């Protein structure tokens, strides 16, 4: 997120403004009021007597509410204002803004207060790519309200601006004449209401139901916190990061129409406030010991939207789990395939992994039975549709050449998969971590088949396939002279020989042979991959290495959390603790909110982690990373009806107590003390 912007959000709606509360969106600027992938307000500028305002301070009250303290005038060194302006804004079916002017003078004043308002109704893809609109705009004044409208065939969107105080409303905004007595105040409440209209002018958006929305939202946030385990520890920074993670996870909850009142994690602000298969699954895995209900909704919704046919435009196959769902104009007119789009190769095996992990934690066998056919279809997809080369490996090649993703693994930028010399392989590509996910999905699917679906023959079949995959993988992907696994196999079956963080996901999946695990751990904590803050996505020294390249050298907190989990799986407690220590210390520099990614510069040359300029923040799987680090540091693993606790906590964190951990065992406490020395 661009530094200096203020963002508030709730569910499907978010507002991004400058520090004054103003919105002046350019073609590619992610500021405005957004809902369901459409920008419903692109201009919202406050002036007093024709003057712009200066921000004195901005209060982040709640994730859905902010307050701006302002004075008229800009650019002066010394401000002796006789007037204070307070804007208090809350997201609520659009947003409400209480505007208050305080007169500090001994004489009455008359002030002209104006809000300039406008909207480009840009699809989020149009904002990202600076594309032109194809519909028509209209602006009108109705019953003292300003109505902004956009129409394209059957696609209708409106934004209505209303106020509680009398105003002169014109097509450019609203103007007030405020008379304020000495030491008095003047207040109005502005309401900005978006609408998506279907046939007959009926609203597509759900009707507001809460009569006291702010109170309800605060009460719900308090309940959300209360349901989560309580953290008691000696480290104030760890406690603050944990609290920030819980609140941000609450903020990122998204309720698709088919989910009813239930929610799953949206991917991140500002570009990804929607349902993503991969992101929702990874975040649900991270949050399982804390908020297992997110995993339940994720499994239900992704199962309901599972692919049912072969559709090249959407990269859809039977059994495939979606990549991304969008609701904007370009999707409505099939200029983008996101209705939904299925172009990923990892969410489908990850779906089975999440289902098994969820059942192990919660004991909710009913959900596993309810979605048995969806899980079986996901397992069939691995062999029937994902093996593009007939060699027994998941690989990918987009079928939608115009707008589909080239790379369909989690490192989905164009240059993320390369040979050591920087060349890009052709397609199909079979990245290493996809094979790990397939192995893990088959092993976990076998457990579900044997214990819940009452199908031991299917379980035996899956276990046999998994054993064969593991043996072939350790032969075909292993680079003997480097003692690590190739990033991928190319279209000819040759190894893409780059050293990358993907090898940590292999540990998490369990596909790594025991005699190779120590070499992988040494690489992950070695100087080429480990920056001191965390594991880089690409090793220093590779041709495409760039410490501020999106997937070619930055440090991703999400990536590191699963790497640490993988290290714990193979018994490397100290190494896992060292990664947790580095990332969680980096969180201090981001006020407890880990961004999507940060620079991979060596820790010895920078006093603080370097910000990645366009990182999403908050971002779901970065928000979930501290939760998974807590799990790995405390060594929490469900075994049957019990929770095993095997702590390996870095010395700097001191005492760590996680109380009331929910699961099939009811509620249980876990304790650890910082005894692990980690090098910095």
N, C-alpha and C positions, 0 to 999 in steps of 0.2 A: 504494500500500500504506500502511496506517495506520502512522504513526511509532511506534516503540517496540516493534514486534512482531518476532519472530525467525522466519525461515522457512528450511526446508531441503527439498530436493526431489530427486527422481530419476525421470526418465521420467514414468510415469503417476501417481505418488504424491507428495504433499507434506504437510508438517506446518507449521502456523503456531501459535505460542504467544506468551505474554508473555515479558518479560525474565528471569523466573524459571524458564521452561520449563513453566509451568502453562497449562492450557487450560480456560477457562470460557466456553463459547460461548453467546451469546444468539441470539435468532431470526435476526437479520440480520448476525451477526458472522462474518467469514470466518476464524475460528480453528478449529483442529481437525486431525484426520488425514483427508485426502481421497484418494480413489482412484477413478478412472473416474466422476467427477461425483457421488460419494456421500461424505458425511461419516461416517467409520467410528469416530470418537471425538470427542465434544463436551465431555467433562469428564475432566481428568487433573490432579489437584491433590495436591501433596506437602505433608505436615505432619510435624513432628518434635515429639513430646510435645504434640501438639495445636496447635502453633504454625505459622503460615505462615512463609515464608522471605523473606529480603531478598537481592536480587541484588547481588553485589560486582562481577562482570564477566561478560561473555558473549563467548566466542571463536567467531568464524565460521571453523571449521577448513577446511571444504570446502563446496561447494554442497550436499552431501548430509549434512553432519555439523556439529554444534555442541556446545559445552561451556559449562555454566553453573556459576559459582562462587557459592555461597550460604552464608548463615549463618542460624540460627534467629532468629525475632523480627522484628518490623517496627516502623517508625515512630520509632525512637530516633535521636538525633543522634550518640551515641557508642556504638559496638559493640565490646565486649570479649568476643568469642565464644570459648568453649572447644571448640566443635564447628564443623567446616567440612563442607559438603555439596557434592559435585561430581556433576553430572548430565552424562553424555556420551551424546548421542543421534545416531543415524544412521538415515537412511531406507534400508530394505531389506525389500521385500515387506511393507510396513507400517513399523514401526520397532523398533529395539533401543535400550534405554536402560540404560547402566551407571550404577548409583547407588552412590556411595561416600561413607561418613561417616568423617571423621578426628577422633580424640579428641586434643586438644592439652593435656589436663589430666594431672596426675601421678597421678590416681586413675582406676580403672576406672569406666565409666559404663554404665547400661542405658537405652536410648532406645526409645521407641515410634515406629516409622516407619510412616506410612500413605500409601497412594495411593488417592484416591477416583477411581473411573472410571465413566463413563457414556457413552451414545451416543444421539443423536436420529435417526441414519441419514437425515439431511436430504439431499434432492436439492439440487444447487447452485442450481437455479432457486428452490427453496423458501427457501434461505438468502438469496438476493438479494431475494426478494419477500415474505418472512415468511408463507409459505403453510402451512396445516395438513396434517398427515400423515393418511393414510387406512388404513394397515395396523395391525398389532398388534405389540406389543413383548413380549419375554420375556428374563428374566435367570436364569441358573442357574450352579451351581458343579459342575464335572466334573473329577475327578482332580486337585484342587488348582489348577484353572484357572478363571478367570472368563469365562463366555461370554455375550455380549450379542447378541441376535438381533432381527430385524425380518422380518415376513412380510406379503405382500399378494398373494394368489392365487399366481401362479407366480414372483413376485419375492421372492427370499430373500437376505438379507444377514446376515453374522455378524461379530463382532469377538471374538477370543479373547485374553485377557491371561494370560501365564504368567510364572514366575519361577524362577531357579536356586536360591534359598534358601527354606527352609520358611516358609510364611506362613499366617496365618488368613485365609481367603478368604470373603467374604460377598457379597451381591448389590450392595453399594455400593462394593466395592473390595478391596484387599489390605492386611494389617497384619502388621508384623514386630516382633519384640522383638530388638533389636540390643545385644549385650553387647560392649563395646570396651575392650580393655586400655589402660593408660596409653600415650599417644603411638602408639596402634595404629589400625587401620582395620577397617571392615566394608563388604562389597560384595555386591551382588546384581545380576543382569542381568534386566531386564524385557523381555518380548517382546510386542508388540501386532501381531496378525496379522488382517488383514481377509480376508473370503472372500465371493465371489459364487457362489451355488449355483444350479445348474440342475436339470433333472429327475433324480430319483433321488439328490439330494444331492451330485451331482458338481460340483467346483469349475470355474467358468468361467475364472478367472484362471489364467495359466500357472504351472506348478509351479516353485519356486525350483530353480536348477541350480548356482549358484556355491557352492563349499565355503568359500571365503575371500572373501566379498563386498567387504569394505572394501579389501583388497589389490587385488582385481580392478578395483574402481572407480578407485582411485588410479592403477593402471597404465594403465587405459583413458584417464583424463584426461591423463596424461603423453603417451600416444600421440597423442591429439587435438591437444594443443599442438604436439607435434613435427611433425605433418603440416602445420600451418598455416605460412604465411610468417613469417619472423623480422623483427621491427621493431627497427632500431637508429636512435636519434635523439637529438638534443640536449635534447629536451623530456621531462622526467621525467613530467609530467602526461599527455602524449600516450601515452607508453609504458605508464603505469598504466591508462589508459582502454582501450587496445588489449588488454592482458592481461585486464582485467575483462570486456571484450566476448567474448573467446574462451571464458572460463570460464562466463559466463552463457549463451552460446549452447550450450555443452555441457550445461548444466543443463536447458535448455529443450527438449532433444531428446526427441521423443515417438515411440513405436513402435506405430502401429496394428497390430491383429492381422494384417491382410493384408500388412503390410510386412515380416513376419518379423523379422530382426535389424536391419534398416535403420531409420533414423530421419529424421524431418523436424521442423521447428521447431513446437512448440506456441506459442500466441499470447502467453500471459503469465499471471503469478501475481497474485492468487489465482483470478480468475474464469474464465480462458480457457486452462486447461491441457488443451487438446485440439486437434484438427485444425481449422484455419480455412483455407479456400481462399485468400482474399485475403492474409491475414497470412503464411501459409507461402510464397506466391509472392513477395511483396515481400521477405521476409527472405532467401529463397534468392537473389534478384537481388543484394541487398546483399552477401551472403557468397560469391558466385561466385568471386572471385579468391582466396579464402582456404580455403573448404571446399566445393568443387563437388559433393561427394557428397550434400549436403542438397538441392540442386536436382534431382538425379537421382531421389531417393526421392520428392520432392514431385511431380514429373511422373508418376511411376509410380502413386502412390497416388491422386492426384486424377484421373488418367486412368481408373483402375480403378473409381472411384466416380462417374464422369461420369453425368449424367442420361440416362435412356433413354425416358421417357414424360412425358405431361402429367399432373401431379398438383398440384391447387390447394392441398391441405393443406400440402405441402412446397415450394410454388413451384417445382416441378421442370419442366424441359423437356428434350427430347432435345438432347444436346450441352452442356448447361449444367454448369458446374463448381460444386461444392458451396460453401456458405457456412460451414457449421459441422456438426460431428458430436458427438453426446452419447450417453452410455451410462447415464444415471440413470433413476430410477423414473418421472418424468413423461414422459420420452421413451418408455420401455417401454410405458406405458399410453396413448400418443398424446395426452397432455395438452399436449405440446410436439411440434413437427414435426421435431425435430432428429435424424432417423434415416436419412439426414442431411437437413438443411434447405438449400435452394438459393437463399434470398432475397438474392442480391446480383446486381448488374448489371455488375460489373467483373472478377471472377475469371476469367470465360470468355475474354475477349480477352487478359487478363494471362497465361493459361496458354500461349497461342501465343507471346507475347513472351518468356516464360521459356524455352520450348523452343528458340527461335532463339538467344537470348543464351547459353544453355548450350552449344549446338553450336558457336557461334563461339569460345567459350572452350576447350572441351574436345576438340572434334573427334569427339565421340561420335555419329557418324551412325547407329549401330545403334539407339540409343534412339529417335532421330527416325523411323527406319523402323518400329520396333516400334509406336510410338504415332501413326503417320500418320493412321489413321482417327479417333482421338480429336481430333487437331488439326484435321482437316477438319470434324468435327462441331462443334467449337467455333467455327470460322469460319462455318459454316452458321447457327449459333444467332444470330449477330450480325444477320443479315438476315431469317431466317425467324421468329424468336421475340422478339428484343429491340426491333424496330422497331414499337412499340405504336401509333404514330400514323400510320404509313405515310408519314413524311416523310424516311426515310433516316437517322434518328438513333436511337441506343440510348436508350431511356427505361425507366422502371420504375414499377410500381404493384403493390402486394402483392395477392395473391389470397387469402391467409389473413388475414382481417380481424381475427381474435381475437388471435393471437399472432405474426403475421408482422411483419417490420420495415417501418416506413413508408419510411424512407430506405434505399435499397439501394446507396448509394455508400459510400466509405470514411468519410465524415462521416455516420454513420448514426444520430445522435441526432435527436430529433423536430424540433428548431428549427434545424437546421444549414443549411437551404436557405430563404432569405428574400429578399424585395425590400429595397431600400435603406431603405424606410420601416418595415420590420419585419414586414410582412404575409407570410404563408406562402402559396406558390402551391398550386394544386390538383394533382391527379395525372391522367395520368402526368407525370413530371418527367424532363427530359433534361439532366443536368449536363454541364458542358463537358468535364471530364477524361475522361468515358466515351467521348466522340467521339475524343479524342486516343488513347486506348487502342485503339479500333476501327481507327483509321488505322494505328497502329503494328503492330497484329496483322496487318492485311492486307499491309502492306509486308514484314513479316518472314515471313509465310506464303508470300508470293510467292518470297522467296529460298529457302525450304526446298523449295517445289514445283519450282523451276527446278534447284537444285543437288543435291537429295537424292532427291526423289520422282519425278524424271524426268517432270515434267508441265508443260512450258512453256506450254501453253494455259491451264492453271489459273493459272499465275503471271501471265500477261498479263491475265487477267480480274481478279485481285486487285489488281494495280497500277492498272488502269483504275478500279476501284471506289474505291481509296484516293485517287487524284487528284481524282475527282469529289467525294468526301467532304471533302477539304481545301478545295477551292474553295467549296463550299456553306457549310462551317463558318466560314470567314473572312468570308463575307458575312453570315451569319445571326446569329452570336454576337458580332460586333464592335460595341462601343459607341463610336461615332465621337467624341462630345464628351468622353468620358472617356479614350479611347485605351487601352482594355483589353477583355478578353472577358467577357461576361456569365457569371455563375455557372451559369446554366441557361436552358433554354427551358421555359415553362410549358405547360399543357395546350392553350392557344390558340396556341402558337408565339411568344408574346411573350417578350422578354428579361427574365430575373430579374437585375436590374441591380446586384447587390452586388459589391463588389471583395473578392476572397478569394485565399487562397494557391493555390487550384486552378489558377490561371493558370500557376504554375510547373510543374505536371505537363504542361501543354500544351507547354512548351518541351522537356521530357524526351521526349515522344512524337514530336516533329518536325512536328506539324500546324500550327504557327505560320508564317505567311508571313514571309519574311526581312525585309520592310520594316516589320513590326510588332514584331519581336523586341526592339528597343532600348527601345521604350515599355514593354513587359512587364518587362524587366529594371529599368527605372527605378522602376516601381511596387513591385516586389518588394523593392528596397533603399531605397525611399522611407520617409518618417517614418510613414505610415499603416499600412504592413504590417510594416516591420522595426523590432523593438523594441530592437535593439542586441545582444540575445542570439540572436535568430532571427526568422524570418518568422512573423507571426501567422496563425492560420487565417482570421480575419475582420479587415478593415481598421478601424482606429480611426475613429470618426465614423459608422459604419453604425449603424442603429437598434438592432440586436441585439448590437452589440459589447459584450463583457464579458471583461476580461482573465483571469478565472478561469471562463469559460464553456467547456464541454467542447469544442465545435467552433466557438465564436463569439468567439475572441479569444486563446485559449491558443496556446502555441508547442509544436509536435510535432516532436521530433528526426527521426522517420522522414520526415515531410512535407518538412522542410528538406533532408534528404539527397538526395531525388529532385529537389527544386528546384535544388540545387547541380549535380547531374548534368545537368539540363536547361540550366542556364546555360552549362556547359562545352560542351554540344552546339552551342550557337549562338555560341561564341567569347568568352563573357563570363567570362574567367578570373579577373579581379580580384573581380568580384561573387561568383562561386562561392567563392573563397577567403575572402571576408569572412563569408559565411554559415558556412562550416566553422569559421572562427576563433571566431565567437560561440558556436556550439553546443558545440564542444569545450572552450572555456573554461568554459561553464556546467557541463560534466561534472565539473570539479574540485570544484564545490560539492555534487555528489552522489556523492563518493568514486569517481568514474570510471564510475558506473552511471547512465546517462541514464534518467529515468523516461518513462512513456508520454507525458506532457505536463507543462508547467509554465506559470506565469503569464505573460501577455503584457504585463506592465507595462513601461513605458519604462525602459531601463537607467539613465538618468540619475537616476531617482528611487529606485533600489534598489541596494544594494551587491552583491546576489546574486540569482539567479533565484528567484522565489517558488514554493514547492511547490504543486502541484495536489493537493487533499486525498485523493482516492481513486484516484490514478494507479496503474496496475499497475507493479510493479517487482520483478524484471526483467520486461521485456516484449520480445518477440522483435524487432520491427522497430525499437525503440529501441536494443536491443543491437546490431543490425546497422548502425545509422546511422554510428558511427565507422568501420566498415569501408568503407562507401561513400564517406565523406568522404576517407579515405586514397586510394581509387581516383581521386576527382575531383581532389584536390590534386596527385597524381602524374601525372594525365592518362593513366591506363592504358586502352588500347583495343585489342582484338584486331583485327588486319587480316590476313586470310588466315592464313598459318602463323606470323605474327609478332605480338609485343606492342609496340605503340607507347607510348613514355613521353614525356610532354610536361608537365613539372612546373610548377605555379604554387602555391607553398607560402607561406603567410603568414610574415612576418619572424620573428614570435615563436617559431616552431617550430624554427628553425635547420635543421640537417642532418637529413634524413629518408631512411633507407634501408630498403626492403622487399625482403627476400632470399628466394629460392627460391619465387617465385610460380608456382603450378602452372597448366598449361594444355596446349594441343595442341603447344606448342613445347617441352615438357618442364618444366624449371624455369629461371626467369630472375630477375635482380635489377633493381630500379628505384631510382633515386637522385634526390633533389631537395634544393634548398637554399632556405631562407626568404628570398625576395627581394621578395615582394609586400607592399607597404605597405597595410594595411587600417585604415580609420577606425573608432574605437571611441567 
